[in-house]
Amino acid sequence: MRRFQPIPLALSVLLAASVAGVEAAPADAQLLKRGRAIAEKNCGGCHAVGARGESANPKSPPFRHLARKYPLRDLEEALGEGIVVGHEGDEMPEFRLNASQIEALLAYLGSIQN
């Protein structure tokens, strides 16, 4: 089982600022853009990955609501080891992300929570 490093302090600050509605700095904008691309590629077929819109699969929660169910930081290990779950009959494709992809995806997720 491969372990990933905890989220860097800078990312934690970015996540907190994003959830609080603070604008991301230009360098952070690239991180958020990469995170959105990862979400669209791996998850967009079922989940609404943006700040608005409905999920293509009604059993797949919109990503903007994930923090209502559990802390986003709890996703770090699962993303690195491979998430294998389903949505009542519709199985998610298995994928694993490297540390920089996890950082980008979690930063993006933090930026769209409502």
DSSP file (Angstrom, degrees, kcal/mol; ACC not computed):
  #  RESIDUE AA STRUCTURE BP1 BP2  ACC     N-H-->O    O-->H-N    N-H-->O    O-->H-N    TCO  KAPPA ALPHA  PHI   PSI    X-CA   Y-CA   Z-CA
    1    1 A M              0   0    0      0, 0.0     2,-0.4     0, 0.0    80,-0.1   0.000 360.0 360.0 360.0 122.7    0.0    0.0    0.0
    2    2 A R        -     0   0    0     78,-0.1     2,-0.4    79,-0.0    78,-0.0  -0.693 360.0-150.8 -87.5 132.6    1.6    3.3   -1.1
    3    3 A R        -     0   0    0     -2,-0.4     2,-0.3    78,-0.0    74,-0.0  -0.803   5.4-149.7-103.2 143.8    1.3    6.2    1.3
    4    4 A F        -     0   0    0     -2,-0.4     3,-0.1     1,-0.1    73,-0.0  -0.798  26.3 -99.5-110.1 154.7    1.2    9.8    0.2
    5    5 A Q        -     0   0    0     -2,-0.3    -1,-0.1     1,-0.1     0, 0.0  -0.350  47.3 -97.0 -67.3 150.0    2.4   12.8    2.1
    6    6 A P        -     0   0    0      0, 0.0    -1,-0.1     0, 0.0     3,-0.1  -0.204  56.5 -76.2 -60.4 161.1   -0.1   14.9    4.0
    7    7 A I        -     0   0    0      1,-0.1     5,-0.1    66,-0.1    66,-0.0  -0.406  57.9-109.8 -60.5 130.1   -1.5   18.0    2.3
    8    8 A P     >  -     0   0    0      0, 0.0     4,-2.1     0, 0.0     3,-0.5  -0.234  23.3-113.6 -61.0 153.0    1.2   20.7    2.4
    9    9 A L  H  > S+     0   0    0      1,-0.2     4,-2.3     2,-0.2     5,-0.2   0.874 116.7  57.4 -55.5 -40.5    0.4   23.7    4.7
   10   10 A A  H  > S+     0   0    0      1,-0.2     4,-2.1     2,-0.2    -1,-0.2   0.888 107.3  47.8 -60.6 -39.1    0.2   26.0    1.7
   11   11 A L  H  > S+     0   0    0     -3,-0.5     4,-3.0     2,-0.2    -1,-0.2   0.892 108.2  54.7 -69.2 -38.7   -2.5   23.8    0.2
   12   12 A S  H  X S+     0   0    0     -4,-2.1     4,-2.4     1,-0.2    -2,-0.2   0.910 109.5  47.8 -59.5 -41.8   -4.4   23.8    3.5
   13   13 A V  H  X S+     0   0    0     -4,-2.3     4,-2.7     2,-0.2    -1,-0.2   0.911 111.5  50.4 -64.8 -42.4   -4.4   27.6    3.5
   14   14 A L  H  X S+     0   0    0     -4,-2.1     4,-2.8     2,-0.2    -2,-0.2   0.920 110.5  49.6 -61.6 -44.1   -5.6   27.6   -0.1
   15   15 A L  H  X S+     0   0    0     -4,-3.0     4,-2.5     2,-0.2     5,-0.2   0.930 112.3  47.2 -60.9 -45.8   -8.4   25.2    0.7
   16   16 A A  H  X S+     0   0    0     -4,-2.4     4,-1.8     1,-0.2    -2,-0.2   0.913 114.0  47.4 -63.4 -42.5   -9.5   27.3    3.6
   17   17 A A  H  <>S+     0   0    0     -4,-2.7     5,-2.8     2,-0.2     4,-0.5   0.894 111.5  51.5 -65.6 -39.0   -9.3   30.5    1.6
   18   18 A S  H ><5S+     0   0    0     -4,-2.8     3,-1.2     1,-0.2    -2,-0.2   0.925 110.1  47.6 -64.1 -45.0  -11.2   28.9   -1.2
   19   19 A V  H 3<5S+     0   0    0     -4,-2.5    -1,-0.2     1,-0.3    -2,-0.2   0.851 110.2  54.1 -65.0 -33.3  -14.0   27.7    1.0
   20   20 A A  T 3<5S-     0   0    0     -4,-1.8    -1,-0.3    -5,-0.2    -2,-0.2   0.531 120.1-110.2 -79.3  -5.4  -14.2   31.2    2.6
   21   21 A G  T < 5 +     0   0    0     -3,-1.2     2,-0.3    -4,-0.5    -3,-0.2   0.621  64.7 151.0  89.1  13.4  -14.6   32.7   -0.8
   22   22 A V      < -     0   0    0     -5,-2.8    -1,-0.3    -6,-0.2    -2,-0.1  -0.601  52.0-107.0 -78.8 138.1  -11.2   34.4   -1.1
   23   23 A E        -     0   0    0     -2,-0.3     2,-0.2     1,-0.1    -1,-0.1  -0.365  33.3-117.4 -64.9 141.1   -9.9   34.8   -4.6
   24   24 A A        -     0   0    0      1,-0.1    -1,-0.1    -2,-0.1     5,-0.1  -0.539  27.7-112.2 -78.1 145.2   -7.0   32.5   -5.6
   25   25 A A     >  -     0   0    0     -2,-0.2     4,-1.7     1,-0.1     3,-0.4  -0.358  35.2-102.7 -69.0 157.6   -3.7   34.0   -6.6
   26   26 A P  H  > S+     0   0    0      0, 0.0     4,-1.0     0, 0.0     3,-0.1   0.866 123.5  51.1 -52.9 -41.4   -2.7   33.7  -10.3
   27   27 A A  H  > S+     0   0    0      1,-0.2     4,-1.0     2,-0.2     3,-0.5   0.893 110.6  49.7 -63.9 -37.2   -0.2   30.8   -9.5
   28   28 A D  H  > S+     0   0    0     -3,-0.4     4,-2.4     1,-0.2    -1,-0.2   0.771  98.1  68.8 -70.7 -25.7   -3.0   29.0   -7.6
   29   29 A A  H  X S+     0   0    0     -4,-1.7     4,-2.3     1,-0.2    -1,-0.2   0.872  97.8  51.5 -60.7 -36.8   -5.3   29.5  -10.6
   30   30 A Q  H  X S+     0   0    0     -4,-1.0     4,-2.4    -3,-0.5    -1,-0.2   0.889 108.1  51.5 -66.6 -39.1   -3.2   27.1  -12.5
   31   31 A L  H  X S+     0   0    0     -4,-1.0     4,-2.3     2,-0.2    77,-0.2   0.927 111.7  46.9 -61.6 -45.3   -3.5   24.5   -9.7
   32   32 A L  H  X S+     0   0    0     -4,-2.4     4,-2.5     2,-0.2    -2,-0.2   0.880 110.3  53.0 -65.2 -38.5   -7.3   24.9   -9.7
   33   33 A K  H  X S+     0   0    0     -4,-2.3     4,-2.1     2,-0.2    -1,-0.2   0.917 110.1  47.6 -62.8 -43.5   -7.4   24.6  -13.5
   34   34 A R  H  X S+     0   0    0     -4,-2.4     4,-2.1     1,-0.2    -2,-0.2   0.910 111.3  52.0 -63.1 -41.7   -5.4   21.4  -13.3
   35   35 A G  H  X S+     0   0    0     -4,-2.3     4,-2.3    69,-0.3    -2,-0.2   0.905 108.8  49.3 -61.9 -42.6   -7.7   20.1  -10.6
   36   36 A R  H  X S+     0   0    0     -4,-2.5     4,-2.9     1,-0.2    -1,-0.2   0.915 109.4  52.3 -63.8 -41.9  -10.8   20.9  -12.6
   37   37 A A  H  X S+     0   0    0     -4,-2.1     4,-2.4     1,-0.2    -1,-0.2   0.896 109.6  49.4 -60.9 -40.4   -9.4   19.0  -15.6
   38   38 A I  H  X S+     0   0    0     -4,-2.1     4,-2.5     2,-0.2     5,-0.3   0.924 112.2  48.2 -63.8 -44.6   -8.7   16.0  -13.5
   39   39 A A  H  X>S+     0   0    0     -4,-2.3     4,-2.5     1,-0.2     5,-1.1   0.923 112.8  47.6 -62.3 -45.1  -12.2   16.1  -12.1
   40   40 A E  H  X5S+     0   0    0     -4,-2.9     4,-0.8     3,-0.2     5,-0.2   0.925 115.3  45.3 -62.8 -44.4  -13.7   16.4  -15.6
   41   41 A K  H  <5S+     0   0    0     -4,-2.4    -2,-0.2    -5,-0.2    -1,-0.2   0.925 126.2  27.0 -66.5 -46.0  -11.6   13.6  -17.0
   42   42 A N  H  <5S+     0   0    0     -4,-2.5    -2,-0.2    -5,-0.2    -1,-0.2   0.714 138.4  16.1 -92.4 -22.7  -12.1   11.1  -14.2
   43   43 A C  H >X5S+     0   0    0     -4,-2.5     4,-2.6    -5,-0.3     3,-1.8   0.578  92.8  93.2-130.1 -16.9  -15.4   12.0  -12.7
   44   44 A G  T 3<<S+     0   0    0     -5,-1.1    12,-0.3    -4,-0.8    -4,-0.1   0.650  73.9  72.7 -64.8 -16.8  -17.4   14.2  -15.1
   45   45 A G  T 34 S+     0   0    0     -5,-0.2    -1,-0.3    -4,-0.1    -2,-0.1   0.774 121.4   9.7 -67.6 -24.1  -19.3   11.4  -16.8
   46   46 A C  T <4 S+     0   0    0     -3,-1.8    11,-2.2    10,-0.1    14,-0.3   0.696 120.7  63.1-120.8 -41.4  -21.4   10.9  -13.6
   47   47 A H  S  < S-     0   0    0     -4,-2.6     2,-0.7     8,-0.2    -1,-0.1  -0.627  77.0-121.3 -94.5 146.6  -20.7   13.8  -11.2
   48   48 A A        -     0   0    0     12,-0.3    15,-3.0    -2,-0.3    16,-0.4  -0.789  33.3-176.2 -74.9 117.0  -21.4   17.5  -11.7
   49   49 A V        +     0   0    0     -2,-0.7    -1,-0.1    13,-0.2     2,-0.1   0.502  50.8  76.2-100.4  -4.3  -17.8   18.8  -11.2
   50   50 A G  S    S-     0   0    0      2,-0.5    14,-0.5   -11,-0.1    13,-0.1  -0.298  96.2 -95.7 -98.2-176.0  -18.5   22.5  -11.4
   51   51 A A  S    S+     0   0    0     -2,-0.1     2,-0.3    12,-0.1    -1,-0.1   0.598 109.1  27.0 -74.9 -11.7  -19.9   25.1   -9.0
   52   52 A R  S    S+     0   0    0      2,-0.1    -2,-0.5     0, 0.0    12,-0.1  -0.878  85.9  63.8-139.8 171.3  -23.3   24.6  -10.7
   53   53 A G        -     0   0    0     -2,-0.3     2,-0.3    -4,-0.1    -5,-0.1  -0.075  69.6 -81.2  99.4 163.9  -25.2   22.0  -12.6
   54   54 A E        -     0   0    0     -7,-0.1     2,-0.2     1,-0.1    -5,-0.1  -0.743  44.3-103.3-103.7 151.1  -26.7   18.6  -12.0
   55   55 A S        -     0   0    0     -2,-0.3    -8,-0.2     5,-0.2   -10,-0.1  -0.474  21.0-131.4 -70.9 141.5  -24.9   15.3  -12.0
   56   56 A A  S    S+     0   0    0    -12,-0.3    -9,-0.2   -10,-0.2   -10,-0.1   0.867 105.4  48.6 -60.4 -36.6  -25.4   13.1  -15.1
   57   57 A N  S >  S-     0   0    0    -11,-2.2     3,-2.5     1,-0.1    -1,-0.2  -0.931  82.1-150.4-103.7 113.7  -26.1   10.3  -12.8
   58   58 A P  T 3  S+     0   0    0      0, 0.0    -1,-0.1     0, 0.0    -3,-0.1   0.709  96.4  59.3 -58.9 -18.7  -28.6   11.4  -10.1
   59   59 A K  T 3  S+     0   0    0     28,-0.2   -12,-0.1     2,-0.1    29,-0.1   0.515  89.1  84.1 -86.1  -5.2  -27.0    9.0   -7.6
   60   60 A S  S <  S-     0   0    0     -3,-2.5   -12,-0.3   -14,-0.3    -5,-0.2  -0.877  84.6-127.7 -99.4 115.8  -23.6   10.7   -8.0
   61   61 A P        -     0   0    0      0, 0.0     2,-0.1     0, 0.0     5,-0.1  -0.308  25.5-104.6 -65.5 142.8  -23.4   13.7   -5.7
   62   62 A P    >   -     0   0    0      0, 0.0     3,-1.9     0, 0.0     4,-0.2  -0.417  27.3-126.4 -60.3 140.1  -22.3   17.0   -7.2
   63   63 A F  G >  S+     0   0    0    -15,-3.0     3,-1.4     1,-0.3     4,-0.3   0.779 105.7  69.0 -62.9 -26.3  -18.7   17.8   -6.2
   64   64 A R  G 3  S+     0   0    0    -14,-0.5    50,-2.3   -16,-0.4    -1,-0.3   0.606 102.0  47.6 -69.2  -9.2  -19.7   21.2   -4.8
   65   65 A H  G X> S+     0   0    0     -3,-1.9     3,-1.6    48,-0.2     4,-0.5   0.368  78.9 101.8-109.2   2.3  -21.5   19.3   -2.0
   66   66 A L  H X> S+     0   0    0     -3,-1.4     4,-1.6     1,-0.3     3,-1.6   0.865  75.8  58.6 -58.4 -39.1  -18.8   16.8   -1.0
   67   67 A A  H 34 S+     0   0    0     -4,-0.3    -1,-0.3     1,-0.3    -2,-0.1   0.663  93.6  68.3 -68.4 -14.4  -17.7   18.8    2.1
   68   68 A R  H <4 S+     0   0    0     -3,-1.6    -1,-0.3     1,-0.1    -2,-0.2   0.793 108.1  37.5 -69.6 -27.0  -21.3   18.5    3.5
   69   69 A K  H << S-     0   0    0     -3,-1.6    -2,-0.2    -4,-0.5    -1,-0.1   0.823 131.4 -14.9 -95.7 -35.9  -20.7   14.8    3.9
   70   70 A Y  S  < S-     0   0    0     -4,-1.6    -1,-0.3     0, 0.0     2,-0.1  -0.985  80.7 -75.5-163.4 159.2  -17.1   14.5    5.0
   71   71 A P    >   -     0   0    0      0, 0.0     3,-1.4     0, 0.0     4,-0.3  -0.377  36.5-134.6 -62.5 135.7  -13.9   16.5    5.2
   72   72 A L  G >  S+     0   0    0      1,-0.3     3,-2.1     2,-0.2     4,-0.3   0.834 103.0  66.7 -61.2 -32.7  -12.2   16.9    1.8
   73   73 A R  G >  S+     0   0    0      1,-0.3     3,-1.4     2,-0.2     4,-0.4   0.791  87.6  69.3 -59.9 -25.9   -8.8   16.0    3.4
   74   74 A D  G <> S+     0   0    0     -3,-1.4     4,-0.6     1,-0.3    -1,-0.3   0.680  90.2  63.0 -66.8 -15.2  -10.2   12.5    4.0
   75   75 A L  H <> S+     0   0    0     -3,-2.1     4,-2.7    -4,-0.3     5,-0.3   0.662  79.6  86.8 -80.2 -16.7  -10.1   11.9    0.3
   76   76 A E  H <> S+     0   0    0     -3,-1.4     4,-1.5    -4,-0.3    -1,-0.2   0.913  92.7  39.0 -53.9 -53.4   -6.4   12.3    0.1
   77   77 A E  H  > S+     0   0    0     -4,-0.4     4,-2.3     1,-0.2     5,-0.3   0.911 115.4  52.6 -67.0 -42.2   -5.5    8.7    0.8
   78   78 A A  H  X S+     0   0    0     -4,-0.6     4,-1.9     1,-0.2    -1,-0.2   0.890 108.0  51.4 -62.1 -39.1   -8.4    7.2   -1.2
   79   79 A L  H  < S+     0   0    0     -4,-2.7    18,-2.2     1,-0.2    -1,-0.2   0.861 112.9  46.0 -66.0 -34.5   -7.4    9.2   -4.3
   80   80 A G  H  < S+     0   0    0     -4,-1.5    -2,-0.2    -5,-0.3    -1,-0.2   0.831 119.2  39.0 -76.3 -33.3   -3.8    8.0   -4.0
   81   81 A E  H  < S-     0   0    0     -4,-2.3    -2,-0.2    -5,-0.1    -1,-0.2   0.655 124.4 -91.0 -92.8 -16.5   -4.7    4.3   -3.5
   82   82 A G     <  -     0   0    0     -4,-1.9     2,-0.5    -5,-0.3    14,-0.2   0.439  30.1-118.0 107.7 114.5   -7.6    4.2   -5.9
   83   83 A I        +     0   0    0     12,-1.0    12,-0.5    -4,-0.2     2,-0.4  -0.691  31.1 179.1 -82.0 127.8  -11.2    4.9   -5.1
   84   84 A V        +     0   0    0     -2,-0.5     2,-0.3    10,-0.1    10,-0.1  -0.822  29.9 117.7-132.2  92.6  -13.4    1.9   -5.8
   85   85 A V        -     0   0    0     -2,-0.4     7,-2.3     8,-0.1     2,-0.3  -0.843  43.0-140.5-141.1 178.3  -17.0    2.6   -4.9
   86   86 A G  E     -A   91   0A   0     -2,-0.3     2,-0.3     5,-0.2     5,-0.2  -0.873  17.1-127.1-138.8 173.7  -20.3    2.7   -6.8
   87   87 A H  E >  S-A   90   0A   0      3,-2.2     3,-0.7    -2,-0.3   -28,-0.2  -0.619  79.0 -62.1-124.1  69.5  -23.5    4.6   -7.0
   88   88 A E  T 3  S-     0   0    0     -2,-0.3     3,-0.1     1,-0.2   -29,-0.0   0.960 123.2 -14.8  52.9  63.8  -26.2    1.9   -6.5
   89   89 A G  T 3  S+     0   0    0      1,-0.1     2,-0.8     0, 0.0    -1,-0.2   0.023 117.2  94.0 105.7 -26.8  -25.4   -0.1   -9.6
   90   90 A D  E <   -A   87   0A   0     -3,-0.7    -3,-2.2   -31,-0.0     2,-0.2  -0.861  67.2-150.8-101.5 105.0  -23.2    2.3  -11.5
   91   91 A E  E     -A   86   0A   0     -2,-0.8    -5,-0.2    -5,-0.2     3,-0.0  -0.507  11.8-124.3 -78.5 140.4  -19.6    1.5  -10.6
   92   92 A M        -     0   0    0     -7,-2.3     2,-0.2    -2,-0.2    -1,-0.1  -0.568  31.0-107.7 -75.9 143.6  -17.0    4.3  -10.6
   93   93 A P        -     0   0    0      0, 0.0     2,-0.4     0, 0.0   -10,-0.1  -0.507  37.4-115.4 -67.3 142.5  -14.0    3.6  -12.8
   94   94 A E        +     0   0    0     -2,-0.2     2,-0.3   -12,-0.1   -10,-0.1  -0.639  46.6 159.6 -80.7 134.9  -10.9    2.9  -10.7
   95   95 A F        -     0   0    0    -12,-0.5   -12,-1.0    -2,-0.4     2,-0.4  -0.988  26.5-149.6-150.6 155.3   -8.2    5.4  -10.9
   96   96 A R        -     0   0    0     -2,-0.3     2,-0.3   -14,-0.2   -16,-0.2  -0.965  11.7-154.2-125.4 143.4   -5.2    6.5   -8.9
   97   97 A L        -     0   0    0    -18,-2.2     2,-0.1    -2,-0.4   -15,-0.1  -0.881  14.3-125.6-116.4 149.3   -3.7    9.9   -8.7
   98   98 A N     >  -     0   0    0     -2,-0.3     4,-2.5     1,-0.1     3,-0.2  -0.358  41.1 -91.7 -83.4 174.1   -0.1   11.0   -7.9
   99   99 A A  H  > S+     0   0    0      1,-0.2     4,-2.3     2,-0.2     5,-0.1   0.865 125.6  47.8 -57.9 -41.8    0.6   13.5   -5.2
  100  100 A S  H  > S+     0   0    0      2,-0.2     4,-2.0     1,-0.2    -1,-0.2   0.857 112.2  50.3 -71.4 -32.8    0.6   16.6   -7.4
  101  101 A Q  H  > S+     0   0    0     -3,-0.2     4,-2.8     2,-0.2    -2,-0.2   0.900 110.5  49.8 -68.5 -40.2   -2.7   15.5   -9.0
  102  102 A I  H  X S+     0   0    0     -4,-2.5     4,-2.8     2,-0.2     5,-0.3   0.927 109.9  51.2 -62.6 -44.7   -4.3   14.9   -5.6
  103  103 A E  H  X S+     0   0    0     -4,-2.3     4,-2.1    -5,-0.2    -2,-0.2   0.927 113.0  45.4 -57.5 -46.1   -3.1   18.4   -4.5
  104  104 A A  H  X S+     0   0    0     -4,-2.0     4,-2.4     2,-0.2   -69,-0.3   0.924 114.2  47.4 -65.9 -45.1   -4.7   19.9   -7.6
  105  105 A L  H  X S+     0   0    0     -4,-2.8     4,-3.0     1,-0.2    -2,-0.2   0.926 113.2  47.5 -65.1 -44.6   -7.9   18.0   -7.3
  106  106 A L  H  X S+     0   0    0     -4,-2.8     4,-2.4     2,-0.2    -1,-0.2   0.882 111.3  51.5 -65.6 -36.7   -8.4   18.8   -3.6
  107  107 A A  H  X S+     0   0    0     -4,-2.1     4,-1.4    -5,-0.3    -1,-0.2   0.928 112.4  46.6 -62.9 -43.7   -7.6   22.5   -4.2
  108  108 A Y  H  X S+     0   0    0     -4,-2.4     4,-0.8   -77,-0.2     3,-0.4   0.940 111.3  50.6 -63.2 -47.1  -10.2   22.6   -6.9
  109  109 A L  H >X S+     0   0    0     -4,-3.0     3,-1.0     1,-0.3     4,-0.6   0.913 109.4  51.8 -58.1 -42.9  -12.8   20.7   -4.8
  110  110 A G  H 3< S+     0   0    0     -4,-2.4     3,-0.5     1,-0.2    -1,-0.3   0.818 104.7  57.7 -61.7 -30.4  -12.2   23.2   -1.9
  111  111 A S  H 3< S+     0   0    0     -4,-1.4    -1,-0.2    -3,-0.4    -2,-0.2   0.668 109.9  42.2 -76.6 -16.1  -12.7   26.1   -4.3
  112  112 A I  H << S+     0   0    0     -3,-1.0    -1,-0.2    -4,-0.8    -2,-0.2   0.427  80.0 125.8-112.1   1.3  -16.2   25.0   -5.3
  113  113 A Q     <        0   0    0     -4,-0.6   -48,-0.2    -3,-0.5   -49,-0.1  -0.320 360.0 360.0 -64.9 140.1  -17.8   23.9   -2.1
  114  114 A N              0   0    0    -50,-2.3   -49,-0.2    -2,-0.0    -1,-0.2   0.309 360.0 360.0-143.3 360.0  -21.1   25.5   -1.1
